[in-house]
Amino acid sequence: MAKEISRSRALAAKVIFAALQILSKKGGQAPGRDVTSEIEKQVTFDDWAKTAYEKTGYIRWHSMLHFYSIDCIKAGFLVKNKGVWYITLNDSFIRLTTVQSMLRMRIPETDSA
């Protein structure tokens, strides 16, 4: 039986997908701050995603974007250099991929059991 996707993972897929689309539209590269500001304009976030973490003060969706972008770098989809993000995927992959299919991509989780 399929396991329900966590709220955090769904948010991560949403922001990573938006980042990849934005980079694709900008010719494959853009400063990270431009990617972040475009995501903020294009993606609708609920109050939970816009909440700041109490301990760090970071906005939840910003943290998810930066944390899960590391997986994209390790997978070879993204390169960051001196504040500029570069996409390594071809445009046809991004056009064919949906948020739903990104959610189905399994990122290994550690079991606490």
QUIHUTA-V481159 format. One record per pair of residues at least 24 apart in sequence whose ideal C-beta (glycine too) atoms are under 7 Angstrom apart, sorted by the first residue. I is the first residue (numbers start at 1). J is the second residue. D is the distance in Angstrom with one decimal. If there is no record, write none. Layout:
i=I j=J d=D
i=I j=J d=D
//
This chain:
i=5 j=103 d=5.3
i=8 j=64 d=6.7
i=10 j=103 d=6.3
i=11 j=49 d=5.4
i=11 j=61 d=6.1
i=11 j=64 d=5.2
i=12 j=64 d=4.5
i=12 j=68 d=4.2
i=13 j=99 d=5.6
i=13 j=102 d=4.4
i=13 j=103 d=4.8
i=14 j=43 d=6.3
i=14 j=99 d=5.8
i=15 j=39 d=5.9
i=15 j=43 d=6.7
i=15 j=61 d=5.6
i=15 j=64 d=5.6
i=15 j=65 d=4.4
i=16 j=65 d=6.9
i=16 j=68 d=5.3
i=16 j=69 d=6.7
i=16 j=72 d=6.3
i=16 j=102 d=6.8
i=17 j=99 d=4.9
i=17 j=102 d=5.3
i=18 j=42 d=6.0
i=18 j=43 d=5.1
i=19 j=65 d=6.5
i=20 j=87 d=6.2
i=20 j=89 d=6.7
i=20 j=94 d=5.5
i=21 j=94 d=6.1
i=23 j=85 d=6.0
i=23 j=87 d=4.1
i=24 j=87 d=6.1
i=24 j=91 d=5.4
i=24 j=94 d=4.8
i=28 j=86 d=6.3
i=28 j=87 d=4.9
i=29 j=84 d=5.8
i=29 j=85 d=6.6
i=29 j=86 d=4.6
i=30 j=84 d=7.0
i=30 j=85 d=6.0
i=31 j=83 d=5.6
i=31 j=84 d=5.5
i=32 j=80 d=6.8
i=32 j=83 d=5.5
i=32 j=85 d=5.3
i=35 j=85 d=5.6
i=36 j=62 d=6.8
i=36 j=65 d=6.9
i=39 j=65 d=6.9
i=71 j=107 d=6.0
//
